[in-house]
Amino acid sequence: MKSSGEEMDIIAAYRQVGTFRGAAAMCGTTHKTVKRVVERTASGRTRPGRKPRERNYDSVADLVAERVKATKGRISAKRLLPAARAAGYEGSPRNFRRLVAEAKEEWRRGHHRGRRPAVWAPGEVLAIDWGSIGALHVFCAVLAWSRVRFVRFAADEKAATTMRFLAECFEELGGVPRVVLADRMGCLKGGVVANRVVPTAEYVRFAAHYGFRPDWCEAADPQSKGIVENLVGYAKRDLMIPQGPFADVAAANAAAAGWCAEVNAAVHSEICAVPAERLEKERELLGPLPSLRPAIGSPGASRKVDRLSCVRFGSARYSVPTRLIGARVAVAESGGRLLVTDPATGEVLAEHAPVAPGEASVLDEHYGGPRPAPRRAVRPKTPDEKAIAALGPAAERFIAGSAASGNTRLAADLAELAALRAAHGDEALTAALERAVAFRRWRAEDVRSILAAGAGVPRPRAAGNALVIELPKVPVRPLSDYRVAGRDGSAS
């Protein structure tokens, strides 16, 4: 059978030469074929349809159509192939995949969901969602009209964490949208009745405090919030993978804040505008922020500050300012950090990174400075000890060094030194003690030898700075004065 193009060429050739045989010679066919084509065209009849060929999967076509309809076009050819083999299909898997693809296309043609592009109004919708890579969870939010993006990280996806990030997002936007759109995340969902999501009481109180209406997507329908689904993937590709792994959640959130500032200041490809600039216009239509952030999650454990200016939580110690010793504080974990707050005002008094049980997290600013070096002061008791210690720091250093060297006769040596003090005087004995400490001589007989040597002994000192001397200037002559004249009088 000739194709449509070939039939048009035959008709054109016939009109050009006017004979069947001439047109047949030009088109490379028989005159009978030319006659049949010309007569069918002249009578207005259509070309006869091609007789469908039999295929090796015709026997299971009804089975495939039935299964595709039952699963709403979701079943794969891989899952259908065993059933088709049992029903007598003997063809190749590739041919069967072609049959399943045609059946799915036919089913979707009659069951289109009628999607259309979203039309966002300023100040209307904030879409939120969670994502994760390993143990690190990422919270994403998009203000739909201006496309301002908000990304933060956490170690969990609990309701308190979600609402805390929502409150932070509202504060960064400078207002509250009318609707917060979320999927049916379990941390905010109390249940589903007749396909209607029932939010938790805590989420309802949170929404009432900020003045927005919670809204929910259809079940198993990520396309209905694709604006934030795309942000989750973008944050993973452009933030979590290139800049990770992070040292902790706080470091991850610092990186996320910088990343959000960067992407919100760039032109968005969908709206061809800068989201940060559009936010300035949209902020006028956002609801006002409440004066106080609501209490989110559990109020925290009550602890009394002990004498070490610490509180115990999770079998670990955490420092607080010393002015709070004896006071009651609230301790709670939030966003990977441990917060110590005032139960009355909610003021954050101290913030720590959680530590393992048995460890301590101590901040120097809570104690007025860094920890001082350990020092065991010399406390004389006997008359001999008091007599020697009265000589000052040199005597104290001698006593401490002699004790550290393991001198078990230190008490007797101090009695002997007291006698030397009466014989030589305070000034000579103090100088002898200083020399003994410098050369690490810790016995009384060493001090006696130093006193016996007198004041004429050398006193080695550490090398000082380099001696810089300016050399005097001397007269010089140029090199030309040293030239030797030749026989002809020329210089060489």
SULPE-V306608 format. One record per residue. N is the residue number from 1. RES is the residue in one small letter. SS is DSSP state (alpha for helix, beta for strand, coil for the rest). PHI is phi in degrees with one decimal (* if undefined). Layout:
# SULPE-V306608
n:N res:RES ss:SS phi:PHI
n:N res:RES ss:SS phi:PHI
This chain:
# SULPE-V306608
n:1 res:m ss:coil phi:*
n:2 res:k ss:coil phi:-75.4
n:3 res:s ss:coil phi:-80.4
n:4 res:s ss:alpha phi:-62.8
n:5 res:g ss:alpha phi:-65.3
n:6 res:e ss:alpha phi:-66.1
n:7 res:e ss:alpha phi:-65.2
n:8 res:m ss:alpha phi:-66.6
n:9 res:d ss:alpha phi:-64.8
n:10 res:i ss:alpha phi:-63.8
n:11 res:i ss:alpha phi:-64.7
n:12 res:a ss:alpha phi:-65.9
n:13 res:a ss:alpha phi:-66.8
n:14 res:y ss:alpha phi:-66.0
n:15 res:r ss:alpha phi:-68.0
n:16 res:q ss:alpha phi:-80.4
n:17 res:v ss:alpha phi:-100.9
n:18 res:g ss:coil phi:84.4
n:19 res:t ss:coil phi:-128.4
n:20 res:f ss:alpha phi:-66.1
n:21 res:r ss:alpha phi:-68.1
n:22 res:g ss:alpha phi:-64.2
n:23 res:a ss:alpha phi:-65.9
n:24 res:a ss:alpha phi:-64.9
n:25 res:a ss:alpha phi:-65.3
n:26 res:m ss:alpha phi:-70.4
n:27 res:c ss:alpha phi:-98.6
n:28 res:g ss:coil phi:71.5
n:29 res:t ss:coil phi:-139.3
n:30 res:t ss:coil phi:-96.4
n:31 res:h ss:alpha phi:-69.0
n:32 res:k ss:alpha phi:-68.0
n:33 res:t ss:alpha phi:-64.7
n:34 res:v ss:alpha phi:-62.9
n:35 res:k ss:alpha phi:-62.5
n:36 res:r ss:alpha phi:-64.8
n:37 res:v ss:alpha phi:-68.7
n:38 res:v ss:alpha phi:-66.3
n:39 res:e ss:alpha phi:-65.9
n:40 res:r ss:alpha phi:-67.1
n:41 res:t ss:alpha phi:-69.4
n:42 res:a ss:alpha phi:-67.0
n:43 res:s ss:alpha phi:-84.3
n:44 res:g ss:coil phi:82.5
n:45 res:r ss:coil phi:-77.0
n:46 res:t ss:coil phi:-92.1
n:47 res:r ss:coil phi:-67.5
n:48 res:p ss:coil phi:-66.2
n:49 res:g ss:coil phi:-68.4
n:50 res:r ss:coil phi:-72.8
n:51 res:k ss:coil phi:-70.3
n:52 res:p ss:coil phi:-63.0
n:53 res:r ss:coil phi:-83.6
n:54 res:e ss:coil phi:-76.8
n:55 res:r ss:coil phi:-118.9
n:56 res:n ss:coil phi:-75.4
n:57 res:y ss:coil phi:-107.6
n:58 res:d ss:alpha phi:-62.3
n:59 res:s ss:alpha phi:-70.5
n:60 res:v ss:alpha phi:-113.2
n:61 res:a ss:alpha phi:-61.6
n:62 res:d ss:alpha phi:-65.4
n:63 res:l ss:alpha phi:-62.2
n:64 res:v ss:alpha phi:-65.2
n:65 res:a ss:alpha phi:-61.4
n:66 res:e ss:alpha phi:-66.1
n:67 res:r ss:alpha phi:-68.6
n:68 res:v ss:alpha phi:-62.6
n:69 res:k ss:alpha phi:-67.4
n:70 res:a ss:alpha phi:-66.4
n:71 res:t ss:coil phi:-98.4
n:72 res:k ss:coil phi:56.2
n:73 res:g ss:coil phi:74.1
n:74 res:r ss:coil phi:-103.5
n:75 res:i ss:coil phi:-70.4
n:76 res:s ss:coil phi:-98.6
n:77 res:a ss:alpha phi:-63.8
n:78 res:k ss:alpha phi:-63.1
n:79 res:r ss:alpha phi:-77.6
n:80 res:l ss:alpha phi:-83.8
n:81 res:l ss:alpha phi:-60.1
n:82 res:p ss:alpha phi:-59.4
n:83 res:a ss:alpha phi:-66.3
n:84 res:a ss:alpha phi:-67.8
n:85 res:r ss:alpha phi:-63.2
n:86 res:a ss:alpha phi:-66.3
n:87 res:a ss:coil phi:-85.9
n:88 res:g ss:coil phi:111.3
n:89 res:y ss:coil phi:-74.1
n:90 res:e ss:coil phi:-123.0
n:91 res:g ss:coil phi:-81.4
n:92 res:s ss:coil phi:-83.1
n:93 res:p ss:alpha phi:-60.5
n:94 res:r ss:alpha phi:-65.0
n:95 res:n ss:alpha phi:-61.9
n:96 res:f ss:alpha phi:-68.9
n:97 res:r ss:alpha phi:-62.5
n:98 res:r ss:alpha phi:-65.0
n:99 res:l ss:alpha phi:-63.4
n:100 res:v ss:alpha phi:-65.0
n:101 res:a ss:alpha phi:-62.8
n:102 res:e ss:alpha phi:-65.8
n:103 res:a ss:alpha phi:-66.1
n:104 res:k ss:alpha phi:-65.6
n:105 res:e ss:alpha phi:-61.8
n:106 res:e ss:alpha phi:-64.4
n:107 res:w ss:alpha phi:-68.8
n:108 res:r ss:alpha phi:-69.4
n:109 res:r ss:alpha phi:-62.6
n:110 res:g ss:alpha phi:-96.2
n:111 res:h ss:coil phi:-132.0
n:112 res:h ss:coil phi:-69.4
n:113 res:r ss:coil phi:-80.3
n:114 res:g ss:coil phi:69.9
n:115 res:r ss:coil phi:-70.0
n:116 res:r ss:coil phi:-142.8
n:117 res:p ss:coil phi:-61.6
n:118 res:a ss:coil phi:-74.6
n:119 res:v ss:coil phi:-117.7
n:120 res:w ss:coil phi:-97.8
n:121 res:a ss:coil phi:-105.7
n:122 res:p ss:coil phi:-61.3
n:123 res:g ss:coil phi:72.9
n:124 res:e ss:coil phi:-97.3
n:125 res:v ss:beta phi:-125.6
n:126 res:l ss:beta phi:-119.5
n:127 res:a ss:beta phi:-98.4
n:128 res:i ss:beta phi:-128.5
n:129 res:d ss:beta phi:-166.1
n:130 res:w ss:beta phi:-113.3
n:131 res:g ss:beta phi:-143.0
n:132 res:s ss:beta phi:-159.0
n:133 res:i ss:beta phi:-132.8
n:134 res:g ss:coil phi:66.8
n:135 res:a ss:coil phi:-89.8
n:136 res:l ss:beta phi:-96.2
n:137 res:h ss:beta phi:-104.4
n:138 res:v ss:beta phi:-120.6
n:139 res:f ss:beta phi:-99.5
n:140 res:c ss:beta phi:-124.8
n:141 res:a ss:beta phi:-142.0
n:142 res:v ss:beta phi:-131.9
n:143 res:l ss:beta phi:-78.9
n:144 res:a ss:coil phi:-60.0
n:145 res:w ss:coil phi:-73.9
n:146 res:s ss:coil phi:-85.8
n:147 res:r ss:coil phi:64.8
n:148 res:v ss:beta phi:-70.8
n:149 res:r ss:beta phi:-108.0
n:150 res:f ss:beta phi:-130.2
n:151 res:v ss:beta phi:-133.6
n:152 res:r ss:beta phi:-142.5
n:153 res:f ss:beta phi:-114.7
n:154 res:a ss:beta phi:-152.7
n:155 res:a ss:coil phi:-91.6
n:156 res:d ss:coil phi:-151.8
n:157 res:e ss:coil phi:-122.5
n:158 res:k ss:coil phi:-74.6
n:159 res:a ss:alpha phi:-63.4
n:160 res:a ss:alpha phi:-62.1
n:161 res:t ss:alpha phi:-65.8
n:162 res:t ss:alpha phi:-63.0
n:163 res:m ss:alpha phi:-70.0
n:164 res:r ss:alpha phi:-66.4
n:165 res:f ss:alpha phi:-69.3
n:166 res:l ss:alpha phi:-62.4
n:167 res:a ss:alpha phi:-62.4
n:168 res:e ss:alpha phi:-65.3
n:169 res:c ss:alpha phi:-64.9
n:170 res:f ss:alpha phi:-59.7
n:171 res:e ss:alpha phi:-66.5
n:172 res:e ss:alpha phi:-72.2
n:173 res:l ss:alpha phi:-73.4
n:174 res:g ss:coil phi:83.7
n:175 res:g ss:coil phi:179.1
n:176 res:v ss:beta phi:-121.3
n:177 res:p ss:coil phi:-70.9
n:178 res:r ss:coil phi:-77.4
n:179 res:v ss:beta phi:-134.7
n:180 res:v ss:beta phi:-113.7
n:181 res:l ss:beta phi:-96.9
n:182 res:a ss:beta phi:-135.5
n:183 res:d ss:coil phi:-77.5
n:184 res:r ss:coil phi:-83.0
n:185 res:m ss:coil phi:-68.5
n:186 res:g ss:coil phi:-64.4
n:187 res:c ss:coil phi:-72.0
n:188 res:l ss:coil phi:-110.8
n:189 res:k ss:beta phi:-101.9
n:190 res:g ss:beta phi:-86.5
n:191 res:g ss:beta phi:168.2
n:192 res:v ss:beta phi:-131.6
n:193 res:v ss:beta phi:-127.0
n:194 res:a ss:coil phi:54.6
n:195 res:n ss:coil phi:65.4
n:196 res:r ss:beta phi:-107.4
n:197 res:v ss:beta phi:-79.7
n:198 res:v ss:beta phi:-103.2
n:199 res:p ss:beta phi:-71.7
n:200 res:t ss:coil phi:-69.5
n:201 res:a ss:alpha phi:-62.4
n:202 res:e ss:alpha phi:-65.5
n:203 res:y ss:alpha phi:-69.4
n:204 res:v ss:alpha phi:-63.7
n:205 res:r ss:alpha phi:-63.2
n:206 res:f ss:alpha phi:-63.5
n:207 res:a ss:alpha phi:-64.2
n:208 res:a ss:alpha phi:-67.0
n:209 res:h ss:alpha phi:-65.2
n:210 res:y ss:alpha phi:-91.3
n:211 res:g ss:coil phi:82.5
n:212 res:f ss:coil phi:-119.6
n:213 res:r ss:beta phi:-106.0
n:214 res:p ss:beta phi:-70.1
n:215 res:d ss:beta phi:-131.5
n:216 res:w ss:beta phi:-133.7
n:217 res:c ss:coil phi:-79.6
n:218 res:e ss:coil phi:-68.3
n:219 res:a ss:coil phi:-65.3
n:220 res:a ss:coil phi:52.9
n:221 res:d ss:coil phi:-136.8
n:222 res:p ss:alpha phi:-66.2
n:223 res:q ss:alpha phi:-64.0
n:224 res:s ss:alpha phi:-72.1
n:225 res:k ss:alpha phi:-136.1
n:226 res:g ss:alpha phi:-62.0
n:227 res:i ss:alpha phi:-64.1
n:228 res:v ss:alpha phi:-94.9
n:229 res:e ss:alpha phi:-60.0
n:230 res:n ss:alpha phi:-65.9
n:231 res:l ss:alpha phi:-65.6
n:232 res:v ss:alpha phi:-60.2
n:233 res:g ss:alpha phi:-65.3
n:234 res:y ss:alpha phi:-64.4
n:235 res:a ss:alpha phi:-65.0
n:236 res:k ss:alpha phi:-67.0
n:237 res:r ss:alpha phi:-72.2
n:238 res:d ss:alpha phi:-102.2
n:239 res:l ss:alpha phi:-121.2
n:240 res:m ss:alpha phi:-70.1
n:241 res:i ss:alpha phi:-75.4
n:242 res:p ss:alpha phi:-68.4
n:243 res:q ss:alpha phi:-96.8
n:244 res:g ss:coil phi:-81.5
n:245 res:p ss:coil phi:-78.7
n:246 res:f ss:coil phi:-92.4
n:247 res:a ss:coil phi:-65.9
n:248 res:d ss:coil phi:-158.0
n:249 res:v ss:alpha phi:-66.4
n:250 res:a ss:alpha phi:-62.1
n:251 res:a ss:alpha phi:-64.8
n:252 res:a ss:alpha phi:-64.4
n:253 res:n ss:alpha phi:-69.5
n:254 res:a ss:alpha phi:-63.9
n:255 res:a ss:alpha phi:-66.2
n:256 res:a ss:alpha phi:-65.8
n:257 res:a ss:alpha phi:-63.3
n:258 res:g ss:alpha phi:-65.9
n:259 res:w ss:alpha phi:-65.2
n:260 res:c ss:alpha phi:-63.7
n:261 res:a ss:alpha phi:-61.6
n:262 res:e ss:alpha phi:-70.3
n:263 res:v ss:alpha phi:-73.0
n:264 res:n ss:alpha phi:-75.8
n:265 res:a ss:coil phi:-95.6
n:266 res:a ss:coil phi:-100.7
n:267 res:v ss:beta phi:-69.2
n:268 res:h ss:beta phi:-81.4
n:269 res:s ss:coil phi:-67.8
n:270 res:e ss:coil phi:-79.9
n:271 res:i ss:coil phi:-101.9
n:272 res:c ss:coil phi:53.1
n:273 res:a ss:beta phi:-149.8
n:274 res:v ss:beta phi:-88.2
n:275 res:p ss:alpha phi:-57.0
n:276 res:a ss:alpha phi:-62.6
n:277 res:e ss:alpha phi:-73.8
n:278 res:r ss:alpha phi:-69.3
n:279 res:l ss:alpha phi:-63.2
n:280 res:e ss:alpha phi:-60.4
n:281 res:k ss:alpha phi:-77.7
n:282 res:e ss:alpha phi:-72.8
n:283 res:r ss:alpha phi:-60.1
n:284 res:e ss:alpha phi:-65.8
n:285 res:l ss:alpha phi:-100.3
n:286 res:l ss:coil phi:-78.6
n:287 res:g ss:beta phi:-69.5
n:288 res:p ss:coil phi:-72.9
n:289 res:l ss:coil phi:-78.7
n:290 res:p ss:coil phi:-66.3
n:291 res:s ss:coil phi:-69.7
n:292 res:l ss:coil phi:-128.2
n:293 res:r ss:coil phi:-79.8
n:294 res:p ss:coil phi:-70.5
n:295 res:a ss:coil phi:-72.0
n:296 res:i ss:coil phi:-113.2
n:297 res:g ss:coil phi:77.7
n:298 res:s ss:coil phi:-69.6
n:299 res:p ss:coil phi:-67.1
n:300 res:g ss:coil phi:101.9
n:301 res:a ss:beta phi:-82.8
n:302 res:s ss:beta phi:-87.1
n:303 res:r ss:beta phi:-135.4
n:304 res:k ss:beta phi:-102.2
n:305 res:v ss:coil phi:-72.3
n:306 res:d ss:coil phi:-84.6
n:307 res:r ss:coil phi:-67.9
n:308 res:l ss:coil phi:-86.0
n:309 res:s ss:coil phi:59.2
n:310 res:c ss:beta phi:-134.0
n:311 res:v ss:beta phi:-123.1
n:312 res:r ss:beta phi:-103.2
n:313 res:f ss:beta phi:-150.7
n:314 res:g ss:coil phi:61.9
n:315 res:s ss:coil phi:62.3
n:316 res:a ss:beta phi:-129.9
n:317 res:r ss:beta phi:-105.4
n:318 res:y ss:beta phi:-134.0
n:319 res:s ss:beta phi:-80.3
n:320 res:v ss:coil phi:-136.2
n:321 res:p ss:coil phi:-56.8
n:322 res:t ss:alpha phi:-63.5
n:323 res:r ss:alpha phi:-66.0
n:324 res:l ss:alpha phi:-96.0
n:325 res:i ss:coil phi:-59.1
n:326 res:g ss:coil phi:89.7
n:327 res:a ss:coil phi:-88.0
n:328 res:r ss:beta phi:-99.3
n:329 res:v ss:beta phi:-132.0
n:330 res:a ss:beta phi:-106.6
n:331 res:v ss:beta phi:-122.2
n:332 res:a ss:beta phi:-150.5
n:333 res:e ss:beta phi:-100.7
n:334 res:s ss:beta phi:-147.6
n:335 res:g ss:coil phi:61.7
n:336 res:g ss:coil phi:77.2
n:337 res:r ss:beta phi:-124.6
n:338 res:l ss:beta phi:-100.7
n:339 res:l ss:beta phi:-107.0
n:340 res:v ss:beta phi:-108.0
n:341 res:t ss:beta phi:-124.0
n:342 res:d ss:coil phi:-80.7
n:343 res:p ss:coil phi:-61.4
n:344 res:a ss:coil phi:-82.3
n:345 res:t ss:coil phi:-104.9
n:346 res:g ss:coil phi:79.8
n:347 res:e ss:coil phi:-66.1
n:348 res:v ss:beta phi:-78.1
n:349 res:l ss:beta phi:-91.1
n:350 res:a ss:beta phi:-156.2
n:351 res:e ss:beta phi:-138.2
n:352 res:h ss:beta phi:-134.5
n:353 res:a ss:beta phi:-83.2
n:354 res:p ss:coil phi:-59.1
n:355 res:v ss:coil phi:-120.9
n:356 res:a ss:coil phi:-71.8
n:357 res:p ss:coil phi:-55.9
n:358 res:g ss:coil phi:90.1
n:359 res:e ss:coil phi:-97.3
n:360 res:a ss:beta phi:-135.6
n:361 res:s ss:beta phi:-111.7
n:362 res:v ss:coil phi:-120.0
n:363 res:l ss:coil phi:-105.3
n:364 res:d ss:alpha phi:-62.1
n:365 res:e ss:alpha phi:-65.9
n:366 res:h ss:alpha phi:-72.6
n:367 res:y ss:alpha phi:-115.6
n:368 res:g ss:coil phi:82.4
n:369 res:g ss:coil phi:149.5
n:370 res:p ss:coil phi:-68.7
n:371 res:r ss:coil phi:-65.2
n:372 res:p ss:coil phi:-71.1
n:373 res:a ss:coil phi:-68.1
n:374 res:p ss:coil phi:-60.6
n:375 res:r ss:coil phi:-142.8
n:376 res:r ss:coil phi:-103.6
n:377 res:a ss:coil phi:-70.3
n:378 res:v ss:coil phi:-81.6
n:379 res:r ss:coil phi:-120.5
n:380 res:p ss:coil phi:-68.4
n:381 res:k ss:coil phi:-125.7
n:382 res:t ss:coil phi:-79.4
n:383 res:p ss:alpha phi:-58.4
n:384 res:d ss:alpha phi:-63.9
n:385 res:e ss:alpha phi:-61.8
n:386 res:k ss:alpha phi:-66.7
n:387 res:a ss:alpha phi:-65.4
n:388 res:i ss:alpha phi:-75.2
n:389 res:a ss:alpha phi:-62.8
n:390 res:a ss:coil phi:-67.7
n:391 res:l ss:coil phi:-72.1
n:392 res:g ss:coil phi:113.3
n:393 res:p ss:alpha phi:-60.2
n:394 res:a ss:alpha phi:-62.6
n:395 res:a ss:alpha phi:-67.1
n:396 res:e ss:alpha phi:-64.9
n:397 res:r ss:alpha phi:-65.6
n:398 res:f ss:alpha phi:-65.7
n:399 res:i ss:alpha phi:-63.9
n:400 res:a ss:alpha phi:-65.4
n:401 res:g ss:alpha phi:-67.8
n:402 res:s ss:alpha phi:-65.5
n:403 res:a ss:alpha phi:-65.6
n:404 res:a ss:alpha phi:-68.6
n:405 res:s ss:coil phi:-78.3
n:406 res:g ss:coil phi:87.3
n:407 res:n ss:coil phi:-77.6
n:408 res:t ss:coil phi:-77.2
n:409 res:r ss:coil phi:-101.5
n:410 res:l ss:alpha phi:-62.7
n:411 res:a ss:alpha phi:-62.3
n:412 res:a ss:alpha phi:-66.8
n:413 res:d ss:alpha phi:-64.5
n:414 res:l ss:alpha phi:-65.4
n:415 res:a ss:alpha phi:-64.2
n:416 res:e ss:alpha phi:-67.2
n:417 res:l ss:alpha phi:-65.8
n:418 res:a ss:alpha phi:-63.2
n:419 res:a ss:alpha phi:-68.7
n:420 res:l ss:alpha phi:-66.1
n:421 res:r ss:alpha phi:-64.4
n:422 res:a ss:alpha phi:-67.3
n:423 res:a ss:alpha phi:-84.3
n:424 res:h ss:alpha phi:-106.3
n:425 res:g ss:coil phi:93.6
n:426 res:d ss:alpha phi:-67.3
n:427 res:e ss:alpha phi:-66.6
n:428 res:a ss:alpha phi:-66.6
n:429 res:l ss:alpha phi:-68.0
n:430 res:t ss:alpha phi:-62.7
n:431 res:a ss:alpha phi:-63.9
n:432 res:a ss:alpha phi:-65.1
n:433 res:l ss:alpha phi:-65.6
n:434 res:e ss:alpha phi:-62.1
n:435 res:r ss:alpha phi:-68.2
n:436 res:a ss:alpha phi:-64.1
n:437 res:v ss:alpha phi:-66.4
n:438 res:a ss:alpha phi:-62.9
n:439 res:f ss:coil phi:-99.8
n:440 res:r ss:coil phi:55.9
n:441 res:r ss:coil phi:-111.1
n:442 res:w ss:coil phi:-111.1
n:443 res:r ss:coil phi:-109.2
n:444 res:a ss:alpha phi:-65.6
n:445 res:e ss:alpha phi:-66.4
n:446 res:d ss:alpha phi:-66.4
n:447 res:v ss:alpha phi:-65.6
n:448 res:r ss:alpha phi:-61.4
n:449 res:s ss:alpha phi:-64.5
n:450 res:i ss:alpha phi:-63.6
n:451 res:l ss:alpha phi:-66.0
n:452 res:a ss:alpha phi:-69.5
n:453 res:a ss:alpha phi:-67.2
n:454 res:g ss:coil phi:84.8
n:455 res:a ss:coil phi:-88.8
n:456 res:g ss:coil phi:-87.2
n:457 res:v ss:coil phi:-71.6
n:458 res:p ss:coil phi:-66.7
n:459 res:r ss:coil phi:-122.5
n:460 res:p ss:coil phi:-61.1
n:461 res:r ss:coil phi:-130.3
n:462 res:a ss:coil phi:-67.6
n:463 res:a ss:coil phi:-63.1
n:464 res:g ss:coil phi:-94.5
n:465 res:n ss:coil phi:-73.9
n:466 res:a ss:coil phi:-64.1
n:467 res:l ss:coil phi:-84.3
n:468 res:v ss:coil phi:-104.1
n:469 res:i ss:coil phi:-118.6
n:470 res:e ss:coil phi:-86.5
n:471 res:l ss:coil phi:-71.8
n:472 res:p ss:coil phi:-70.5
n:473 res:k ss:coil phi:-88.2
n:474 res:v ss:coil phi:-119.6
n:475 res:p ss:coil phi:-70.2
n:476 res:v ss:coil phi:-127.9
n:477 res:r ss:coil phi:-118.1
n:478 res:p ss:coil phi:-71.2
n:479 res:l ss:alpha phi:-67.1
n:480 res:s ss:alpha phi:-64.5
n:481 res:d ss:alpha phi:-71.2
n:482 res:y ss:alpha phi:-99.1
n:483 res:r ss:coil phi:-71.6
n:484 res:v ss:coil phi:-103.4
n:485 res:a ss:beta phi:-81.1
n:486 res:g ss:coil phi:-83.8
n:487 res:r ss:coil phi:-67.0
n:488 res:d ss:coil phi:-83.9
n:489 res:g ss:coil phi:90.5
n:490 res:s ss:coil phi:-83.1
n:491 res:a ss:beta phi:-79.6
n:492 res:s ss:coil phi:-132.3
